[in-house]
């Protein structure tokens, strides 16, 4: 059995995150020692490692909840799991496309900078007036950062 600190160190997750995952039901409530200290099994450590890896791959918490539920039923078809993973792949591809468009716009904006005075600065001009942009990326900025 692992204490919460040892579990966090073993899985590379901070203690408040472990508590949060317990609170929202991604991890089961911990057993308690006679001194009321949280104690975790290897099964919980493995589940936490699964959650951490899924988060690193950008899966939202609800998708992780679904994946965990499906992983608890190993005799089922993996079609639903594949669907969740494919949806995540599409989301990542969309973010990459939006980031690429933002990169292109920033490169264009910086490339037009003549290095003169602020009064003639193309970067300031473009940032101040969205109509100078090559693409309508306003919606994309919020999708990438949000």
C-alpha positions as CSV (number, residue, x, y, z in Angstrom):
1,X,0.0,0.0,0.0
2,X,1.2,3.5,-0.9
3,X,0.6,6.8,0.9
4,X,-0.7,9.6,-1.1
5,X,2.7,11.2,-1.4
6,X,4.3,8.0,-2.5
7,X,1.5,7.4,-5.0
8,X,2.0,10.8,-6.4
9,X,5.8,10.4,-6.7
10,X,5.3,6.9,-8.3
11,X,2.8,8.2,-10.9
12,X,4.3,11.7,-11.4
13,X,1.1,13.4,-10.2
14,X,0.8,16.0,-7.5
15,X,-1.1,15.3,-4.3
16,X,-3.9,17.9,-4.9
17,X,-4.5,16.3,-8.4
18,X,-4.9,12.8,-6.8
19,X,-7.5,14.3,-4.3
20,X,-9.3,16.0,-7.2
21,X,-9.5,12.8,-9.2
22,X,-10.9,11.1,-6.1
23,X,-13.4,13.9,-5.6
24,X,-14.7,13.6,-9.2
25,X,-14.8,9.8,-9.1
26,X,-11.9,9.0,-11.5
27,X,-10.1,7.3,-8.6
28,X,-11.8,5.3,-5.9
29,X,-11.8,6.6,-2.4
30,X,-8.6,5.6,-0.7
31,X,-8.5,3.1,2.1
32,X,-7.5,4.6,5.5
33,X,-4.9,3.6,8.0
34,X,-5.6,3.4,11.7
35,X,-4.1,6.9,11.8
36,X,-6.6,8.0,9.0
37,X,-3.8,8.3,6.4
38,X,-4.9,7.6,2.8
39,X,-3.5,4.3,1.5
40,X,-3.5,3.2,-2.2
41,X,-3.1,-0.1,-3.9
42,X,-1.1,-1.0,-7.0
43,X,-4.5,-1.1,-8.9
44,X,-5.0,2.6,-8.0
45,X,-1.5,3.4,-9.0
46,X,-2.0,1.8,-12.4
47,X,-5.3,3.6,-12.8
48,X,-3.6,6.9,-11.9
49,X,-0.9,6.2,-14.4
50,X,-3.6,5.6,-17.1
51,X,-5.3,8.9,-16.3
52,X,-2.0,10.8,-16.3
53,X,-1.0,9.3,-19.7
54,X,-4.4,10.0,-21.2
55,X,-4.2,13.7,-19.9
56,X,-0.7,14.0,-21.5
57,X,-2.4,12.9,-24.8
58,X,-4.9,15.7,-24.3
59,X,-8.0,13.6,-23.5
60,X,-10.6,15.5,-21.6
61,X,-11.7,14.2,-18.2
62,X,-15.1,13.0,-19.5
63,X,-13.4,10.9,-22.2
64,X,-11.0,9.5,-19.6
65,X,-14.0,8.6,-17.4
66,X,-15.5,6.8,-20.4
67,X,-12.2,5.0,-21.2
68,X,-11.8,3.9,-17.6
69,X,-15.4,2.6,-17.6
70,X,-14.7,0.7,-20.8
71,X,-11.4,-0.7,-19.5
72,X,-13.2,-2.1,-16.5
73,X,-15.1,-4.3,-19.0
74,X,-12.3,-6.1,-20.9
75,X,-14.6,-8.6,-22.6
76,X,-16.4,-5.8,-24.6
77,X,-15.6,-4.8,-28.1
78,X,-13.0,-2.0,-28.4
79,X,-15.1,-0.1,-31.0
80,X,-16.2,2.5,-28.5
81,X,-12.6,3.0,-27.3
82,X,-11.5,3.4,-30.9
83,X,-14.2,6.0,-31.4
84,X,-13.1,8.0,-28.4
85,X,-9.5,7.9,-29.6
86,X,-10.4,8.9,-33.1
87,X,-12.4,11.9,-31.8
88,X,-9.4,12.9,-29.8
89,X,-7.2,12.6,-32.9
90,X,-9.6,14.8,-34.9
91,X,-9.5,17.4,-32.1
92,X,-5.7,17.4,-32.0
93,X,-5.6,17.7,-35.8
94,X,-8.0,20.7,-35.6
95,X,-5.8,22.4,-32.9
96,X,-2.7,21.8,-35.0
97,X,-4.4,23.3,-38.0
98,X,-5.4,26.3,-36.0
99,X,-2.0,26.7,-34.5
100,X,-0.4,26.4,-37.9
101,X,-2.7,29.2,-39.2
102,X,-1.7,31.4,-36.2
103,X,2.0,30.6,-36.8
104,X,1.6,31.6,-40.5
105,X,-0.1,34.9,-39.5
106,X,2.6,35.7,-37.0
107,X,5.3,34.9,-39.4
108,X,3.7,37.1,-42.0
109,X,3.2,39.9,-39.5
110,X,6.8,39.7,-38.2
111,X,8.1,39.4,-41.8
112,X,6.5,42.7,-42.7
113,X,8.2,44.5,-39.9
114,X,10.7,47.0,-41.2
115,X,12.3,47.6,-37.8
116,X,11.7,51.4,-37.9
117,X,9.7,53.4,-35.4
118,X,6.7,52.2,-33.4
119,X,4.6,54.7,-35.4
120,X,5.4,52.7,-38.5
121,X,5.5,49.2,-36.9
122,X,3.5,46.6,-38.9
123,X,3.2,44.4,-35.9
124,X,1.4,47.1,-33.9
125,X,-0.7,48.0,-36.9
126,X,-1.9,44.4,-37.5
127,X,-2.5,43.8,-33.8
128,X,-4.6,47.0,-33.6
129,X,-6.7,46.2,-36.7
130,X,-7.8,42.6,-37.4
131,X,-8.7,43.5,-41.0
132,X,-4.9,43.5,-41.8
133,X,-4.7,39.8,-41.0
134,X,-4.6,37.3,-43.9
135,X,-7.2,35.0,-42.2
136,X,-10.1,35.3,-39.8
137,X,-8.5,33.5,-36.8
138,X,-10.3,35.2,-34.0
139,X,-12.4,32.1,-33.3
140,X,-9.3,29.9,-33.6
141,X,-7.4,31.8,-30.9
142,X,-10.1,31.0,-28.3
143,X,-10.3,27.4,-29.4
144,X,-6.5,26.9,-29.1
145,X,-6.1,28.8,-25.8
146,X,-9.4,27.7,-24.2
